[in-house]
Amino acid sequence: MYVVTVMFHVKPEFAKLFREQMIANARMSRGAEPGCLQFDVCTDPMHEDRIFLYEVYANRVAFDAHLLTAHYKMFEKTAGPWVAAKDVRTYERIDPT
């Protein structure tokens, strides 16, 4: 399985809007993408401008398909400018298999 983590630092004035858009994007991914096995949206209660994602896909092909979806492209277009910084990391899950 292919795992993606992302730590977003959002411009504080857009934190609430970003969270709403991210949750909508995650729900679409979980509901409409058969290769998306998990998509958790987490926040630091002490820092509302920090959003952490934990995503699990069946494989890299499923993740690449996610990046081509209309809902992801719309999210990037809308919420992308609200991001001050982001750190993306990818992993291969080895256990449980």
Summary of the structure (lengths in Angstrom):
residues: 97
radius of gyration: 13.2
end to end distance: 7.6
largest distance: 40.8
contacts: 277
relative contact order: 0.31
helix: 43%
strand: 40%
